[in-house]
Amino acid sequence: MHVAAADSPKWSHDGLRARRQEPYRNRPDRMTRHVTHIAVLGSTGSIGRSTLEVIDASQGALKAVALSAQKNTALLKAQACALRPRWIVVADPDSAAREDWADLPKETQVLVGAEGITRVVADAGVDVVLSAIVGRAGLEGTWAALEAGKKVALANKESLVVGGPLVTRLARERQAVILPVDSEHSAVFQVLHAGRREEVQRVVLTASGGPFRTLSKQRLAEVTVDEALAHPTWDMGRKITIDSATLINKALEIIEARWLFDLRPDQIGTVIHPQSIVHSLVEFIDGSVVAQLSPPDMKLPIQYALNWPERKAGVAARLDWTRAMRLEFEPPDLDRFPALHLGLEVARAGGTAGAVLNGANETAVAAFLDGRLRFDQIVPVCQQVLHSHRFDPNPTLNQLLESDLWARQEVLRWIGA
């Protein structure tokens, strides 16, 4: 397994113990108590804000020492004034230049650009990097953190969709730890401890089905942006909400699971579960199926990753067992939602396929949100771009980034932008 499982000694407690025994450089509070210092990449997004709630509720056991944002400098500054981190990083230089930073806490330093993120995640005073920058842009922060041998709480699935084998190989080489924050992958990670690796038959990722799982193909062509952003169970950012509606999000999660857990594509299944209570299931070779259940609240998988290998009480919502509930499961309609085919295809292919699918999808979703593409055209344009690209089975990181850029330009050409 490529996550920090009990049967993976290179990724397990040895690396964490080694870092905990480092000199207390820049860690004066650790002379009296253990505090986990966290860099939150993407602190102004949905996952980032939930992470800060988890940190705030930890009674000092967790501390945000670095925050980053792309352009939302107003919220970033407010977070910095409340939490007084050592650093804040603004990825967009123009946004950083326009903001007045005079009222920042005196102990908070402003860094700008990708170099700022690299500096922060490599610092000896950072224990955990929460990688929650949206989209392919999050890969650089994940990569830098793994190069530094850090524990990475990974909410940016695109890091593995785009760079799967390269990212997991880097983690092995640097004895870094990748812990999943996506609710489905966190569920799989937790459930895998119920058996040995060789006893796993397959994992089943659940999907809510989004708001359109019962719509006809004709009606899907008429879906508006407001309709697509109205998710029935999750409160998420705009891009991932659209991905959930097309089921591209589940396709990306199939690819992520393939590399994260070192699974064959035929060991990964999906099932529609509208209530979003069961987050994933693992089927073992004897027929036993073990599931992880909780309300649809991202604070639980975030907290589990930040505190691993321990469990702590927290602020995540809990199931109310005094009330009746119904859990429904149904197979996905692959004719209505062909995105799942693409996920399995890319998981089998590897190479540049993930970078192309992800780049095409990010551009197509942006075009839909801007009114330049119909909802039902998002997946077909991704499929066309994927099937027309020059596939490389063993790309370098630079080649993956080039493939990503090519896919984005190809989508724009396809829609005539």
ROKEZA-663316 format. One record per residue (C-alpha): x, y negated, z negated; residue number from 1; chain. Coordinates in nm, 3 decimals. Layout:
! ROKEZA-663316
       u       v       w resi chain
       X       Y       Z  NUM     A
...
***
This chain:
! ROKEZA-663316
       u       v       w resi chain
   0.000   0.000   0.000    1     A
   0.113  -0.354   0.065    2     A
  -0.064  -0.496  -0.239    3     A
   0.052  -0.471  -0.598    4     A
  -0.097  -0.131  -0.670    5     A
   0.008   0.109  -0.941    6     A
   0.166   0.345  -0.688    7     A
   0.381   0.072  -0.526    8     A
   0.680   0.014  -0.755    9     A
   0.845  -0.246  -0.530   10     A
   0.532  -0.457  -0.551   11     A
   0.448  -0.383  -0.909   12     A
   0.552  -0.505  -1.251   13     A
   0.931  -0.488  -1.200   14     A
   0.936  -0.802  -0.989   15     A
   0.708  -0.986  -1.228   16     A
   0.915  -0.889  -1.532   17     A
   1.229  -1.008  -1.358   18     A
   1.080  -1.351  -1.298   19     A
   0.944  -1.378  -1.650   20     A
   1.295  -1.328  -1.783   21     A
   1.435  -1.619  -1.582   22     A
   1.579  -1.916  -1.774   23     A
   1.314  -2.162  -1.883   24     A
   1.408  -2.422  -1.625   25     A
   1.141  -2.689  -1.601   26     A
   0.921  -2.485  -1.837   27     A
   0.936  -2.653  -2.179   28     A
   0.594  -2.526  -2.288   29     A
   0.706  -2.164  -2.241   30     A
   0.932  -2.185  -2.544   31     A
   0.621  -2.153  -2.761   32     A
   0.360  -1.968  -2.550   33     A
   0.318  -1.794  -2.218   34     A
   0.162  -2.019  -1.957   35     A
   0.123  -1.917  -1.593   36     A
   0.221  -2.207  -1.366   37     A
   0.023  -2.219  -1.043   38     A
   0.062  -2.400  -0.712   39     A
  -0.281  -2.441  -0.554   40     A
  -0.244  -2.482  -0.178   41     A
  -0.570  -2.624  -0.046   42     A
  -0.695  -2.756  -0.380   43     A
  -0.964  -2.978  -0.227   44     A
  -1.136  -2.694  -0.041   45     A
  -1.405  -2.460  -0.170   46     A
  -1.161  -2.195  -0.298   47     A
  -0.926  -2.460  -0.434   48     A
  -1.201  -2.629  -0.635   49     A
  -1.316  -2.295  -0.776   50     A
  -0.955  -2.219  -0.868   51     A
  -0.931  -2.541  -1.067   52     A
  -1.248  -2.442  -1.254   53     A
  -1.085  -2.110  -1.346   54     A
  -0.769  -2.289  -1.459   55     A
  -0.968  -2.540  -1.663   56     A
  -1.154  -2.259  -1.842   57     A
  -0.835  -2.065  -1.928   58     A
  -0.770  -2.259  -2.252   59     A
  -0.420  -2.343  -2.142   60     A
  -0.313  -1.997  -2.029   61     A
  -0.314  -2.118  -1.666   62     A
  -0.173  -2.452  -1.556   63     A
  -0.184  -2.619  -1.214   64     A
   0.163  -2.761  -1.154   65     A
   0.114  -2.835  -0.783   66     A
  -0.184  -2.927  -0.567   67     A
  -0.203  -2.973  -0.192   68     A
  -0.451  -3.106   0.063   69     A
  -0.453  -3.178   0.434   70     A
  -0.632  -3.515   0.450   71     A
  -0.868  -3.546   0.152   72     A
  -0.639  -3.774  -0.044   73     A
  -0.919  -3.929  -0.250   74     A
  -1.018  -3.596  -0.406   75     A
  -0.654  -3.488  -0.433   76     A
  -0.573  -3.803  -0.627   77     A
  -0.872  -3.751  -0.858   78     A
  -0.758  -3.392  -0.923   79     A
  -0.406  -3.513  -0.996   80     A
  -0.530  -3.774  -1.245   81     A
  -0.736  -3.508  -1.423   82     A
  -0.475  -3.229  -1.427   83     A
  -0.146  -3.424  -1.422   84     A
   0.048  -3.174  -1.207   85     A
   0.418  -3.205  -1.138   86     A
   0.359  -3.238  -0.763   87     A
   0.088  -3.312  -0.511   88     A
   0.147  -3.246  -0.142   89     A
  -0.035  -3.416   0.145   90     A
   0.013  -3.215   0.463   91     A
  -0.093  -3.497   0.696   92     A
   0.164  -3.782   0.688   93     A
  -0.081  -4.045   0.819   94     A
  -0.331  -3.968   0.543   95     A
  -0.054  -3.986   0.284   96     A
   0.060  -4.326   0.416   97     A
  -0.291  -4.474   0.403   98     A
  -0.354  -4.379   0.040   99     A
  -0.263  -4.599  -0.259  100     A
  -0.083  -4.377  -0.509  101     A
  -0.010  -4.646  -0.766  102     A
  -0.246  -4.506  -1.030  103     A
  -0.113  -4.149  -1.021  104     A
   0.014  -4.007  -1.351  105     A
   0.379  -4.106  -1.391  106     A
   0.489  -3.741  -1.406  107     A
   0.326  -3.655  -1.071  108     A
   0.542  -3.674  -0.758  109     A
   0.391  -3.711  -0.409  110     A
   0.540  -3.492  -0.134  111     A
   0.443  -3.506   0.232  112     A
   0.424  -3.251   0.514  113     A
   0.511  -2.885   0.546  114     A
   0.848  -2.946   0.385  115     A
   0.672  -3.051   0.068  116     A
   0.477  -2.726   0.053  117     A
   0.793  -2.523   0.112  118     A
   0.973  -2.709  -0.167  119     A
   0.691  -2.659  -0.415  120     A
   0.629  -2.287  -0.361  121     A
   1.001  -2.207  -0.383  122     A
   1.053  -2.390  -0.714  123     A
   1.150  -2.175  -1.011  124     A
   0.880  -2.346  -1.218  125     A
   0.601  -2.194  -1.006  126     A
   0.484  -1.846  -1.103  127     A
   0.184  -1.797  -0.873  128     A
   0.097  -1.952  -0.538  129     A
  -0.274  -1.964  -0.460  130     A
  -0.281  -1.975  -0.080  131     A
  -0.618  -2.127   0.015  132     A
  -0.539  -2.358   0.308  133     A
  -0.804  -2.291   0.572  134     A
  -0.711  -2.117   0.896  135     A
  -0.381  -2.045   1.066  136     A
  -0.236  -2.356   0.901  137     A
  -0.214  -2.158   0.578  138     A
   0.043  -1.915   0.717  139     A
   0.343  -2.141   0.655  140     A
   0.270  -2.179   0.284  141     A
   0.212  -1.806   0.243  142     A
   0.533  -1.728   0.430  143     A
   0.742  -1.971   0.223  144     A
   0.603  -1.833  -0.102  145     A
   0.680  -1.474   0.000  146     A
   1.030  -1.575   0.110  147     A
   1.077  -1.710  -0.242  148     A
   0.966  -1.376  -0.387  149     A
   0.657  -1.520  -0.550  150     A
   0.329  -1.369  -0.657  151     A
   0.082  -1.487  -0.393  152     A
  -0.292  -1.494  -0.461  153     A
  -0.405  -1.479  -0.099  154     A
  -0.730  -1.649  -0.004  155     A
  -0.601  -1.733   0.344  156     A
  -0.689  -1.418   0.537  157     A
  -0.543  -1.570   0.854  158     A
  -0.192  -1.514   0.715  159     A
  -0.246  -1.141   0.764  160     A
  -0.470  -1.166   1.069  161     A
  -0.200  -1.359   1.255  162     A
   0.117  -1.219   1.099  163     A
   0.011  -0.886   0.945  164     A
   0.316  -0.659   0.978  165     A
   0.566  -0.946   0.961  166     A
   0.406  -1.086   0.645  167     A
   0.388  -0.751   0.466  168     A
   0.744  -0.663   0.568  169     A
   0.868  -0.996   0.431  170     A
   0.690  -0.929   0.103  171     A
   0.853  -0.587   0.073  172     A
   1.197  -0.726   0.152  173     A
   1.165  -1.007  -0.105  174     A
   0.983  -0.791  -0.362  175     A
   0.701  -1.042  -0.359  176     A
   0.345  -0.961  -0.464  177     A
   0.034  -1.016  -0.251  178     A
  -0.294  -1.011  -0.443  179     A
  -0.619  -1.048  -0.247  180     A
  -0.863  -1.327  -0.332  181     A
  -1.124  -1.256  -0.064  182     A
  -1.409  -1.099  -0.260  183     A
  -1.417  -0.789  -0.037  184     A
  -1.045  -0.723  -0.057  185     A
  -1.030  -0.797  -0.428  186     A
  -1.306  -0.539  -0.470  187     A
  -1.112  -0.280  -0.269  188     A
  -0.796  -0.353  -0.468  189     A
  -0.977  -0.306  -0.796  190     A
  -1.154   0.012  -0.686  191     A
  -0.839   0.174  -0.544  192     A
  -0.718   0.221  -0.901  193     A
  -0.987   0.489  -0.937  194     A
  -0.779   0.736  -0.737  195     A
  -0.445   0.807  -0.572  196     A
  -0.353   0.668  -0.232  197     A
  -0.369   1.006  -0.061  198     A
  -0.722   1.060  -0.197  199     A
  -0.872   0.765  -0.006  200     A
  -1.099   0.863   0.282  201     A
  -1.198   0.513   0.385  202     A
  -1.294   0.168   0.260  203     A
  -1.623   0.001   0.342  204     A
  -1.638  -0.378   0.352  205     A
  -1.979  -0.529   0.284  206     A
  -2.125  -0.821   0.479  207     A
  -2.428  -1.027   0.389  208     A
  -2.521  -1.040   0.756  209     A
  -2.544  -1.416   0.734  210     A
  -2.864  -1.609   0.808  211     A
  -2.926  -1.457   1.152  212     A
  -2.904  -1.081   1.107  213     A
  -3.265  -1.030   1.223  214     A
  -3.274  -1.286   1.505  215     A
  -3.313  -1.188   1.868  216     A
  -3.040  -1.262   2.120  217     A
  -3.263  -1.530   2.274  218     A
  -3.306  -1.701   1.938  219     A
  -2.931  -1.683   1.867  220     A
  -2.875  -1.901   2.173  221     A
  -3.087  -2.173   2.007  222     A
  -2.917  -2.175   1.665  223     A
  -2.830  -2.525   1.545  224     A
  -2.530  -2.631   1.337  225     A
  -2.750  -2.701   1.034  226     A
  -2.907  -2.356   1.058  227     A
  -2.568  -2.188   1.087  228     A
  -2.433  -2.373   0.783  229     A
  -2.722  -2.257   0.561  230     A
  -2.576  -1.933   0.423  231     A
  -2.828  -1.729   0.219  232     A
  -2.595  -1.617  -0.063  233     A
  -2.252  -1.785  -0.053  234     A
  -2.148  -2.149  -0.094  235     A
  -1.845  -2.184   0.133  236     A
  -1.665  -2.428   0.360  237     A
  -1.802  -2.509   0.705  238     A
  -1.565  -2.295   0.909  239     A
  -1.600  -1.977   0.704  240     A
  -1.978  -2.023   0.687  241     A
  -1.996  -2.021   1.068  242     A
  -1.763  -1.719   1.073  243     A
  -1.998  -1.540   0.836  244     A
  -2.294  -1.617   1.061  245     A
  -2.121  -1.474   1.371  246     A
  -1.967  -1.187   1.167  247     A
  -1.625  -1.292   1.297  248     A
  -1.537  -1.332   0.931  249     A
  -1.591  -0.959   0.885  250     A
  -1.383  -0.888   1.194  251     A
  -1.097  -1.089   1.043  252     A
  -1.141  -0.904   0.713  253     A
  -1.109  -0.570   0.894  254     A
  -0.775  -0.686   1.033  255     A
  -0.668  -0.819   0.692  256     A
  -0.757  -0.490   0.522  257     A
  -0.564  -0.292   0.782  258     A
  -0.237  -0.466   0.688  259     A
  -0.304  -0.544   0.324  260     A
  -0.381  -0.185   0.228  261     A
  -0.180  -0.008   0.502  262     A
  -0.492   0.162   0.640  263     A
  -0.563   0.312   0.979  264     A
  -0.839   0.122   1.163  265     A
  -1.058   0.435   1.151  266     A
  -1.042   0.418   0.772  267     A
  -1.219   0.080   0.764  268     A
  -1.597   0.054   0.788  269     A
  -1.857  -0.218   0.739  270     A
  -2.211  -0.223   0.605  271     A
  -2.469  -0.500   0.585  272     A
  -2.565  -0.577   0.226  273     A
  -2.784  -0.892   0.213  274     A
  -2.769  -0.940  -0.166  275     A
  -2.386  -0.982  -0.173  276     A
  -2.366  -0.799  -0.507  277     A
  -2.158  -0.500  -0.394  278     A
  -1.842  -0.653  -0.251  279     A
  -1.677  -0.339  -0.114  280     A
  -1.673   0.036  -0.160  281     A
  -1.403   0.302  -0.145  282     A
  -1.492   0.655  -0.040  283     A
  -1.258   0.929  -0.164  284     A
  -1.191   1.264   0.001  285     A
  -1.422   1.451  -0.238  286     A
  -1.718   1.235  -0.133  287     A
  -1.717   1.007  -0.437  288     A
  -1.788   0.644  -0.355  289     A
  -1.677   0.379  -0.603  290     A
  -1.790   0.017  -0.571  291     A
  -1.719  -0.319  -0.734  292     A
  -2.026  -0.528  -0.820  293     A
  -2.067  -0.888  -0.933  294     A
  -2.272  -1.194  -0.837  295     A
  -2.151  -1.386  -0.530  296     A
  -1.910  -1.613  -0.717  297     A
  -1.554  -1.660  -0.593  298     A
  -1.429  -1.751  -0.939  299     A
  -1.416  -1.381  -1.033  300     A
  -1.168  -1.263  -0.764  301     A
  -0.968  -1.584  -0.809  302     A
  -0.940  -1.525  -1.181  303     A
  -0.852  -1.158  -1.135  304     A
  -0.566  -1.248  -0.900  305     A
  -0.429  -1.526  -1.122  306     A
  -0.432  -1.310  -1.436  307     A
  -0.330  -0.976  -1.281  308     A
  -0.234  -0.725  -1.416  309     A
  -0.458  -0.830  -1.705  310     A
  -0.830  -0.904  -1.714  311     A
  -0.945  -1.212  -1.904  312     A
  -1.282  -1.353  -2.002  313     A
  -1.381  -1.636  -1.771  314     A
  -1.646  -1.859  -1.619  315     A
  -1.765  -1.641  -1.328  316     A
  -2.135  -1.560  -1.313  317     A
  -2.241  -1.220  -1.449  318     A
  -2.510  -0.974  -1.349  319     A
  -2.823  -0.981  -1.564  320     A
  -2.908  -0.618  -1.633  321     A
  -3.233  -0.714  -1.811  322     A
  -3.384  -0.812  -1.475  323     A
  -3.488  -0.586  -1.189  324     A
  -3.275  -0.603  -0.877  325     A
  -3.267  -0.431  -0.541  326     A
  -2.953  -0.346  -0.347  327     A
  -3.001  -0.283   0.024  328     A
  -2.755  -0.142   0.277  329     A
  -2.790  -0.107   0.652  330     A
  -2.552  -0.046   0.942  331     A
  -2.453  -0.356   1.139  332     A
  -2.621  -0.422   1.472  333     A
  -2.315  -0.416   1.698  334     A
  -2.519  -0.518   2.000  335     A
  -2.642  -0.836   1.832  336     A
  -2.309  -0.904   1.661  337     A
  -2.022  -0.772   1.878  338     A
  -1.756  -0.945   1.666  339     A
  -1.698  -0.626   1.468  340     A
  -1.582  -0.452   1.786  341     A
  -1.318  -0.723   1.825  342     A
  -1.200  -0.676   1.467  343     A
  -1.144  -0.304   1.513  344     A
  -0.984  -0.358   1.854  345     A
  -0.735  -0.608   1.713  346     A
  -0.667  -0.392   1.407  347     A
  -0.572  -0.106   1.643  348     A
  -0.365  -0.323   1.877  349     A
  -0.161  -0.530   1.631  350     A
   0.107  -0.739   1.800  351     A
  -0.012  -1.076   1.930  352     A
  -0.381  -0.978   1.931  353     A
  -0.457  -1.114   1.584  354     A
  -0.298  -1.452   1.654  355     A
  -0.495  -1.487   1.976  356     A
  -0.829  -1.385   1.826  357     A
  -0.787  -1.616   1.529  358     A
  -0.670  -1.915   1.734  359     A
  -0.953  -1.870   1.982  360     A
  -1.210  -1.842   1.704  361     A
  -1.091  -2.151   1.514  362     A
  -1.116  -2.356   1.833  363     A
  -1.452  -2.210   1.936  364     A
  -1.602  -2.276   1.591  365     A
  -1.479  -2.635   1.601  366     A
  -1.638  -2.673   1.946  367     A
  -1.970  -2.539   1.814  368     A
  -1.963  -2.775   1.517  369     A
  -1.897  -3.062   1.759  370     A
  -2.187  -2.961   1.984  371     A
  -1.970  -2.848   2.278  372     A
  -2.046  -2.475   2.255  373     A
  -2.357  -2.274   2.178  374     A
  -2.358  -2.048   1.874  375     A
  -2.400  -1.733   2.083  376     A
  -2.097  -1.829   2.297  377     A
  -1.843  -1.826   2.011  378     A
  -1.772  -1.453   2.012  379     A
  -1.783  -1.407   2.394  380     A
  -1.527  -1.682   2.449  381     A
  -1.301  -1.524   2.185  382     A
  -1.336  -1.188   2.358  383     A
  -1.255  -1.335   2.699  384     A
  -0.944  -1.511   2.570  385     A
  -0.828  -1.202   2.381  386     A
  -0.862  -0.980   2.687  387     A
  -0.685  -1.225   2.918  388     A
  -0.375  -1.289   2.707  389     A
  -0.032  -1.139   2.771  390     A
  -0.008  -0.886   2.491  391     A
   0.321  -0.836   2.306  392     A
   0.328  -0.539   2.065  393     A
   0.634  -0.660   1.870  394     A
   0.633  -1.040   1.854  395     A
   0.850  -1.264   1.640  396     A
   0.689  -1.523   1.415  397     A
   0.758  -1.795   1.674  398     A
   0.594  -1.584   1.943  399     A
   0.287  -1.541   1.723  400     A
   0.262  -1.917   1.680  401     A
   0.300  -1.962   2.056  402     A
   0.021  -1.710   2.114  403     A
  -0.199  -1.898   1.870  404     A
  -0.140  -2.225   2.056  405     A
  -0.204  -2.062   2.394  406     A
  -0.537  -1.920   2.269  407     A
  -0.652  -2.262   2.148  408     A
  -0.566  -2.426   2.479  409     A
  -0.737  -2.145   2.670  410     A
  -1.062  -2.193   2.478  411     A
  -1.057  -2.563   2.553  412     A
  -0.997  -2.485   2.920  413     A
  -1.284  -2.232   2.916  414     A
  -1.533  -2.485   2.776  415     A
  -1.403  -2.765   2.998  416     A
  -1.283  -2.986   2.714  417     A
***
